[in-house]
Amino acid sequence: MERRFTANDLLLFVLLAALGGMILLAMYMVDRQWLKLEQMQQIMQEQAEDLRSVRDAVHQLGQRITDERIPAQSSIPESTDDNIPAAFKRAWLSTRQPDYQSGDWRVLAFGIGLKTITPLISADVYASQVQGYVQESLLLRNPETLQWEGLIARDWQISDDGLRFTFQLRKGVKFSDGKALTAEDVAFTFRFIMDESIAAPRARAYFEKIARVTANDEHEVTFQFKEPYFDALALAGGMSILPKHFYEPYLENPQAFNQSKGLLLGSGPYRLADPSNWTPDLGMVELERNPRYWGPVKPSFDKLLWKVVENDSARLTTFRNGDIDVYSARPREYQTLLKDKALSARTDNFEYMSPTAGYSYIGWNQLRDGKPTRFADKRVRQAMTWLTDRQRIIEEVMLGYAEPAISPFNPRSKQHDTALLARPFDADEAIRLLADAGYQDRNNDGLLEDAEGEPFEFELVYSQDSEDTKRIVLFLKDMYARAGILMHPRPTEWSVMLDLLNNKNFDAITLGWSSGVETDIYQMFHSSQIVPGGDNFINYKNPQLDKLIDQARATVAEEKRMPLWQQCERILYEDQPYTFLMRRKSMVFVDNRMKNIQITSLGLNLHSVPIEWYVPGPLQKYARY
């Protein structure tokens, strides 16, 4: 007799499915409860450690009062404008706003997947943004006045010869694991950076100016420089301090550090929940409020979260959905977004040219596999710049929201020689230079060939996830093809690009550098930085430029230093190791639940630490953890 599927069978199936779902839900809830219990256990353990520290401190203070008969204070005075350190003043003023309330999360997006966030071995600006909330330095630059202010250092002195910098540290500063930060941690940080077993050539390139760092006592440290350096205060005061107890064991096993993905611990307002085990596989970076933060202004957000959203269009969709709080618009969408009423109702927009705006460029590799490339010839590099119609790219791709880059120096800075102007597009001049270098169309196939008959062709490596860069590369391919040069675009993911840079294994590459108040070009263009992991990854050498860079860096007096930088700029303008492309205007949309957003002398105060942004209580949307 044939067996048919009946209503009873259906009911049984539904019941079994429901039972299975309930079991899965119960398993999920149990996992959540165990996770919550682990978090509570960690918090309770930290609180117990802090209570022990407080108990010991109270005991010591009581003993001191008894022994020295010092009267105890009856109360702690409320923080006022007068007793807030200058570095915290702007953040403190935000807490005085009538609608200020701590809490909520700030969620941003990275356009690339980070390879590592471990200090010193990370090589991108995104990792440094994360590190800036976790690790701190002795000094901090005021975003308005651009003057240096004490952060961990409460005071400092400079010797008459400008070679010795002594800092007095604030008392009570702790790392996020509760250990006290002392002068020995500062001295250790320098020793760690300078240890050749640590893969930190970029940092060593700068810190080699320092002879030694000495902890005079628990709260005083001295930096002794080998020679005068124009940016010595920034170098010493801006060094991110590593906790000795956390990083010192890696000197016994440097490979574990050099290959690490997420070893990040510091004294800053935020911390990794697990400072040893962040990995790129997470697809995001999440920092939690540091409950032990020593500063007089506590961090406003409960969490800082960066999601990895590598595609430009996907990043815009994520912002539209309210899943990230900040979006840097591309030129082709900017005007459309301004007219979007729904978006305008819940966002604020900011349009500005940052005073410290970085620049994009094409880097021409001059040595590959131990042999000079076609770009080792200065005339070829000059020709490539003449063939790059930057003005057309700015008008048609950037829609005017950029300006041509002339050199590494901002055209508004004193480092720039105002007599130098961006080279216009000139195909005739390019063809003449290429002919002088031996490139002609020898077989009438429309392509230039060298003396051996090899066609002029090369690969241009670029980030595969930037829509604007893709369009620029297509423009470049067409421009170069008209001159008989065959350029092969090579879209590449970020982690692979980093490997290509470290191994100097490419023909040409387009990237960007960030800038500062005054740009030190030693890292990118001094021949000593043609080392594994160094940032002169195009193998560029010019002895005259090396000498001028060394002189400029050793000249403390600004009125004497700026002419030296201008001489450097003239050499780079002539040599064209990069074709400097453009400096982009910032067009930023921010969820309007974020408050106290300002444009400062350093640009938008998005990455200011201490944090100046906050979300009023009624507008907060993320539950407290």
N, C-alpha and C positions, 0 to 999 in steps of 0.2 A: 504494500500500500504506500502511495506517494506521501512524503512528509511535507506539509505546507507551513509556511511562516504565518503564525496566527497573531492575534492581538495580544495574547498572553506572552508570546515570545517577544514582541515589541516592548511590552511593559517591562519584562525581565531585562532586556537589553538596555533600556533607559535607566533602570535602577542600577545595573552594573556600571554603566558609564558615569552615573552620578556618584556612585560609591568610589569609583576610581578618581574622579575629580576631587572629591572630598579628601581622599588620602593624599593626593598630590598637594592640595592646598594646605593640609595639615603639616606635611613635610616642609613646605615652604615657610609656614609660620614658625615651625620649630627652628629652622635655620635662621630666620630673622631674630627669633628670641635669643638664640645662642650668640648671634652677632651683637645684639644689644647688650647681652650680659657681658661679653668680652669688652665692649666699649665702656660699660659701667665699671667693670673691674679695673680697666686701665685708668679711668678717671679717679676711682677711689684710691688706687695705688699712688697716683700722682699727688692727690690731696694728702694722703698719709705722709708721703715724703716731704711735702711742703710744710705740713703741720710739725713734723719733726724738726725741720729747719727753723721754723718760727720759734718752736719751743727752745731750741738750742740758743737762738739769737736772744730770746727774752732772758734765758738763764744767764748768758754772758753779760747782757746789759745790766741785769739785776746785780750781778757780781761786781760789775764796774761801778755802779751807783753806790754799792756798799763800800767798796774799796776806796773810791775817790770822792764819795759823798757828793755826787752830782745830782741835783734835783731832777726828778723825772718829769717829762712833759705830760700835762693832763689831757691834751687833745692834739689832733693833727689839723693844722690850718687848711681851709678849703683852698683849692687851686685858684689862683687869680692870674690876671694878665701879667702881673709883675713877676711871678715866680715860675712861669712856664718858659722853658728853654726856647730860644729863638727857632730852632729847627722844628719845634712842635707848634709854633704859634698859629700858623695857617690852619692846621688840623684842629687845634683847640677852638679857634674862632668858629669853625663849622659846628662844633658841639654847642655853641651858644645860640644857634639859630632857634627860633620859637618852635619849629616843627621837627627839630632834630630828634632822632631815636636810633639807637643801635639795633642791629639785627638784619635779617634778609641776606640774600646772596647776590654777588655780582658775577654775572656769567658772560664770558667773552669767547671768542673763537680764534683758533690758530688756523692759518691757511696751509700749514704743512704739518706732517706728523713728526714730532720731535724724536730725535735719535737718542738723546740723553739729556738729563737736567743736572747731571753731576757738575759741580763747579770746576773751572779750569779746563776740563776736556770738552765741554760743550762749545759749539762754535757759532751759534746763531743768536740773533737778538731776542727771539722768543724765549729761549731758555734763560737768558739773562733777565728778562722781565719776571719770570717766576722766581728766580733766585733773589731778586731785589726785594721781595716781600718776606723772605725767609732769613737772609743774611744781611748784616748791617756793617757799616763802616764807621770810622772815627768821626768823619765830617760829612756834611750834606750841603749841596749847593742850593741856595734860595732860588726858587723858580722865577722870582720877579727881579730881585736885585742882582742875581747871579753871584753873590758873595758867599763865601764858605761859612757855615755855621756848625757848631759842635753838636754831634749826635751822641755817640758813645763817649767821645772826648768832651769834657767840660771846659777845657782851656788848652792852649798850646803856645809854644815859644819857638822862634826861629833864630838861630845863631847869626852873628853879624856877617859871616862868610856865606850864609845861605846853604850850608851843607848839613846842618844838624837841626832836626825837628823833634821837639820833645812834647809829648801829649800827656795830659793828666786825665785819667779815665773817671767816669762817674762811678760811684759806688752803688751796689745793688743791682747791677746789670747781670741778667742770667740768660743762659741758653734755654731753649724751649723744653729741654729735659730736666731743668732745675739746677744744673751745674753753673757755678759762678763764672762769669767772663772776667778774665784778668789780663794783665799786661803780657803774661807768658803765652796766652792764646794768640796775641798779636804777633809776638816774636816767632812763635811756632808757624803761623801762617806764612810768613816770609820764608822760613827755612823749608817748608813743605813745597812752596812754589819753585824754589831754586834747586830742589833736589832733581838731578838729571833723570832719575828713574821715573819721575812723574811726567806724564805726557802733557806738559803745559808750555810748549814753546812760545805761544803767543804772549802769555803773561810774563815769562822769563825775559822776553825781548824788552819789556819795559822795566821790570824790577831789577835787571842787571845793573841799573844805575845806582842801586843802593849797595853799600858795602856791608852793612850789618844792621840788625834791629835788636835792641837790647831792652829787656825788662828790668828797669831800675829797682822797682819794688812791685807790689801787687797792683798798684793803680797808676804807674808811670812807665812810659815806654819811649825810647829814643830811636829815631831813624837817622843813620849816618850815611850820607851820600858820598859816592866816590868823587863826583865832580858836579859843578853847577848844572841844574836842569830846570828849564823854564816852567815846567808843570810839576815841580817836586811836591808842593803842598797837596795837589790833587792826587798824585800818585800815592803818597803816604796816607793821606787822610781818606782817600777813596777806596783803599784796599778792603775787600770784603773779608771779615774775620771768621776764620775756621775754628771750631772747637777742637782743641788739642786732643781731648780724651776720646773724641769720635773718629778723627781722621788719622791720628798718629799710628795706629796699628797697620794702616795700609802702606806705611814705609817698609814694613817687613814683607809685604806682598803687593808691590806696586801694580802688577798686572791686574789684580782684582779691582783696583781703583781705576786704572786706565780703560778697562773694558766694562766698567759699571754703567748702569743706565740711570739710577736714581739714588745717589748718596747725597742727601741734602739735609743739613741740620744747621741751625743758626739761632741768633738772638732776636730775630725780627718779629713783627706783629702776627705773622702766620707761620704755620708749620705743616709738613706732611704728617699724616696720621702715623705712617711708618716711614721714618727717614732713611731706611736702608733698602726698600724693596719696590720703589716705583719702577714700572716698565712701560715701554711704548705700547705694549699690547692693550693697555687700559683704554687707549683711544682718547684720553683726556688727562688733565692735571687738576687735582683737587687739593686745595689748601684749606685748613681749618684754622679758626681763631686760636692764637697761642694764649692759653689761660694764664701763663706765667709772664706775660709781656711786661717788661719793666717800665715802659714809657709812661709819662704822665697823661697821655691821651690814648685811650684804649682803641683798638681797631673797630671800625664801625660795622663791618659786615661779619656775619657768622662764618661765611665761607666765600672763597674765591674759586671760581671754576672756569677752566678753559677747555672747551670742546674742540676736537680736531675735525674741521669741516674743510676739506681740501679744495672742493669745487666752488668757484665763485658764485654760480647760480644757486647752488645748494645753501651756501652761506646766507644769501639774501632771503631765501625761503625760510631758513631757520630764524632770521631776524624778524621777518613778517609775522611768523607764528609766535613771537614773543619768547622764544627759547634762548636767545642771547640778547644782551642789553646794549651792545654797541656794534655799529656796522659802518665800515669805511667804504663809501660808495665809489663805484667806477664811473668815469666821466660819462659814458654812454647811457647810464641809467639815472644819473644824478637829477637832471631836470624832470624826468618822469616821476621820480620819487617825491620831488618837491610838490608836484601837482596831485599826489595821491592823498586824498582827503582823509581816508581811514588811517593811513600811516602818520600823517601830520598831526592828527588828533592825539596820538599817544607818544610822539617823539619830539625832540628838539634837534635842530641841525646846526652844525658849525662848519664854516668854510674859511680856511686860512692857509697861508704859506708859512710853515713853521720856520722860525729863525734858525733852527738847527736841522732843517730838512736834509735828509740824505740824498744820494744820487744813484741813478742806475747807470750801467756801463756795459760795454762789451770788452772782455779781457782777451788779449791776443797772446796765446802761449808761444814763447820764443824757443823753447827747448823741449823735445819730446823723445823719449827712448834714447836719451843721451846725444841726440843730433839736433842741430839748429833747424827750426821750421822756417817756412816762407815768411812768417811774421817776425823773424829775427832781423829782417831788413826794415829800417826805419821808414824808408820810402813806401813800402807796402802798407805799413800801419797808417801812415799819413793818407795814403790813397783811400784806404777803407773809411777813414773819417770823412774825406771829401765826398765819398759815395753815399754816406749815410745822411739822408735828408731829414734831419731832426725836426726842422720846422714843419714839414709835411706830417711827420708822425704826431707831433704835438697837436696840430690842427685837426687831423683826420681820425686819429685814434684817441687822443686825450681831450679832444674838443676844446683846446685852449687852456685846459686846467693843468698846465705845467710850464716850465721854462727850460731852455737849453742849458745843459751843464757844460761849463768851460773847463773845469779842473776839479780836484778834490775839495777845493776851498769854496765856501759859500760866497757868491758874488757881492754880498753885503758886508762881508767881514774885512778886517784890515789885512788879512793874509792875501787877499786878491789884488792883483795888478789890474787896475781899471783900463789899461791900454789893451788888454787881451780881450778879444771878442770871440764868440762862438763861431767856428768855421761854418760858412753856408755850404749848401750842396753845390758841387762843381765837378761834373763828370769829366770835363775836358782836362782839368788839372789832375784828376785822379788817373786818367789814361796816360797822361804824360809821365807821371811819377812811376806808374807800373811799367811803362816802356823803358824808362831809365833803369829799372830794376830787372829788366830782361824778360818781361811778359808781353807777348804779342799773339795775335791770332795767326798762327803759322800755317794752318791748313784750311782757312776760310770756313770753319764750322761754327763760327760765332762764339767760340770759347778762347780764352787766353791760355797760352801754353808757355812754359818756361823754356830755357835753352835746350833741355833734354827732350822737349816735346810733351812733357807731362802737363795735363790740364790744371788750371788753377781751380781747385775745388777743396772744400773743407766742411767739417761738421760744426754746427753751432748748438751747443748744449743749452737748454733752458728748462725752466720749471713747467712741468706738464699741466699744472693745475691753475695757472693764471691765464684767464681769458684775454686780458689786455696784452700780456707778453706774447701769446700765440699770434695775435693780430699784428703786433710789431714785427715779429719774426717773419711773417708772410710778406709784410711790406719790405723788409730787408732782403728777403730772397729775390723779390722782383727787382729791387734797385740794383742789386749786385749782378743779377742775370743780364740786365741791360748793358752792363759793362763787360760781359763775357766771363763772369765769375760764377761758378756753380756752388751754391751754398746748400748743404743738406741739413735741414732742421732735425734736431735730436731731442724730442720731448723726454724729460727724465724726472723721476720722483726724487724728493729732497734727499733721502738717505743715500741714494746712489750718487747724486751730485756731490755730496760731501766726500764720498770715497774718491771720486774723480779729482776733486780739488786736492785732497791729501796726497794722492799719487801723481798729481800733475799730468793726468792721462786724458787730455782733450786737445782739440785744435783751438777752439774759441768758446767762450762761455758768457752768457749775459746774466748779471746779478745786480745787487745793490749794496751800498755801504751806508750805514747810519752816520750821522755827523754829531759834533759837539760844539761847544762855545768856541773852542780853538782846536783845529784838526791837526793831530800829529800823524804825518804820513809815513813814519818809520816802518810801521808794521806792514804796510802794503807795498812800498816801493824801495826800501833799502835792500841792497843785495845780500846783506847778512841774514835776511829772513827767507832766503831760498833754502829752507830746511824742511824735513818731513814734518807735516802738520803746521808749517808756517804759512803766513798769509800773502807772501809774495809768490803765489802759486803760478804766475805767468813767467817766472824765471827771467825777470827784467833786471838788467845791470847797467848802471851808469856811474862810474867812479866820481865824476864831478857832482852828481846829485847826492851820492852818499856823503861826500864831504860837506856839502851845504846843509843837508839834513842834520848831520852831527853838530855843525856850528849853530844852527838855529835852536836845536834842543838844549845846547849848552849856554845859550844867551838868555839871561834872566830879564834884562831890560827890554821892555816891549818895543820902545822906539828903535832899538837896534835889531831886534828879532824879526819884526815884520818885513823889512827889506830882504832879509835872508829867505823867508818863506816865499816872497814874491819872485826871487831868483829861482827857487825850486819850481815854482809854478811855471815859469817861462821854459824851463827845461822839459817839464812834463808836456807842456803845450807843443813843444817842438818834437819830442820823441813819440808822443801818443802811444804809450804802453797800453792804455785803455782808449777806446772811443767813448768819451763821456757823453751819455745820452741826455738825461733830463733830471730835473728836480720837480717832483709832483706836488701839486696843491692837495691839501687834506680836505676831504668832504665827508664829514662824520655825522651820523645819526645816532642819537642816544635815547633810550627809553626814558620818557619824562618823569618816571617815578624816581629817577636818580636826581639828586639835588646837589647844589654847590659846584656846578660845572663851570670852569673858568678857562679862558685862554691866557696863558702867561708868556713870559719871555722865552720859555722853553717849549711853547706849544700848549696843547690841551693838557689839563692837569689830571688826565686819565691814570697815569702811572706814578703819580706823586706818592711818595712814602715819607712820612706818615700819610695815610689815606685821608683825602679831603672830601670825598663823596659820601653820601648817606641816602637812606630811603626813609621818609616819614612813616610812622607806625601804620596809619590807615592804608598806605600804598604797598606795604610789604606783602609778598606773595609766597615766600618760602618759609615753611615751618621751622622753628628753632630746633636745633638738634640737642 
